[in-house]
């Protein structure tokens, strides 16, 4: 299939692969094969010397199941190419090692594993990393002028759902010949298109929404073939190419991604609107709310606001834990993006390694609960949230001497 832009995302999700199965399967089967044979040395050399793409050795990523998946991933993001990895950190490590040698500027909140890599492992290898609180143009300008070659960011961020202006960052970075990589996991290619906004590389933790069923671990990096090329030997030698089994599961999931995201978006927005005025909550963070500080930017650079929202409760860590423990439809887990609704307390999971002072500096309160809104009936999810929050509020009034109703 042509990856012409006139095809919508649902069509690209289903017909994005150009590879066709020899026996006519409508989807690429699992080629559970470590190595592939050739009729003669001449045919082998065509592949090993790069004159022809063909299955060769699965650890290298040369496998038909991976090829089909990567074509669909590229089609969804309307990228020239995409490569699949064993995990989010496998992809991010590969990307930062390949493109970060001149120095890395990281803007704002990022995944905890990424932060650890930037703060500890990469400096140990002699790679200079610089952590900014957000998009601070003047500081970034100084870093770029000093030779920093890669700007890395997430938007929306975890768990505060802050937004960073991708187009503005890309324009500034490109003026200095630097690359921009965006982790768009929370948004997915359905809600946000970083490449179209000027980014050079896009990362998605496919374990989350792209997989969508909490049954696979994977990641992908997308961009132009030229920008992706330096990652190839890193992926090959680090052994981070995705397995055919996981690739097949991910290919299955991508076919329903546009439909799933429509439901995630609508339900999360409805819940955010409904809980805005709940007395147990200090605030509700969701880019689709007019009260969100990044709402105007979200309207410009996103086509949907996503399935993630964060509640901040009065009463701190203990109050948030009590509410989380009362929920029945929201499963307590450190992950996100599944068809089932999930809840996590950032101070106990994704940002547990930060000191309370550092979390506070980053705007991550101990009373925060991060919700990954699934595909259940939104009325049932709201009822579950209300019973947990109402019990918390009744307990607070009772403790203050005011009898609960």
C-alpha angles and dihedrals in degrees: 000000000000113000091220113160092236090077113091124234095261091054092047091049091056102033102028097109116088093188113099125202114245092231098045103259109163088226130036110265123226109276095203089187130128098197138015129219130230131207093231145350093266092059091046092052092052088064101036091048092050100246093120134022113230138138110286117146125354097218087061091053092253098135130118093230090056093044091055093047094048092050090054092047091051091048092052093053091035087235126150091237144358134196127203125222138194094249144349093265090046090058096041093047091050093048095048093046092049099045105019103074093104091052136282130241112199116198119211130315120002136170113293094243091051090050091051091050091050095045101041121009102039095048087050086060092051096259113138114227128186122196116205124190090234138313100336103169097194095050091043090051091056092049093048091048089053090057106267105161105193133049114196126190146154123222124212090027129221121277105347094051092224116168129223122203102246095188093052093048092047093050092050095045095046090052086067096039094253127140127236123216120188127196102212098173096127093049102037121202088285095066104029136026110198095175091057088051092055105271117140099210135024125201124198125183095223088192085079126046099345090058090032100176103076090242106104141047117216146123139200138207118203134189142098119332089243095055093042094050096084090057094059101083092038090057091044096050097038089052094231100136112125119255119248091242094056090041091057092049091050092048088054092051096049091063091069099034096104092050093045093049092052089058095042090051096047096045096046091049092050092049093047091051093047095050099044094099100036108133093222091062129077091195145341117225115208127136091225093064118092086223092063111104091226097045096113091049090047089055090053102044104026130063093197132017100230138233098278125096134162128218121202113203129201109239098052130231098348094049092050091049092051091052092047091050092052094054116101106178094041107073116218106239141132094238136077145195101063129133086249120072115254136193131197137173106227094208088059099039128013096023101027092116092063120087117248088250092053092047090051091049089054093048094251106138122200088233093064124119118190114211125201101196112215135196100277120118107291091223090059092049092050091049090052092049093046094051091051095044094042091053090051092049092047089052091050092051091047092051091051092056098259110118115237115248 
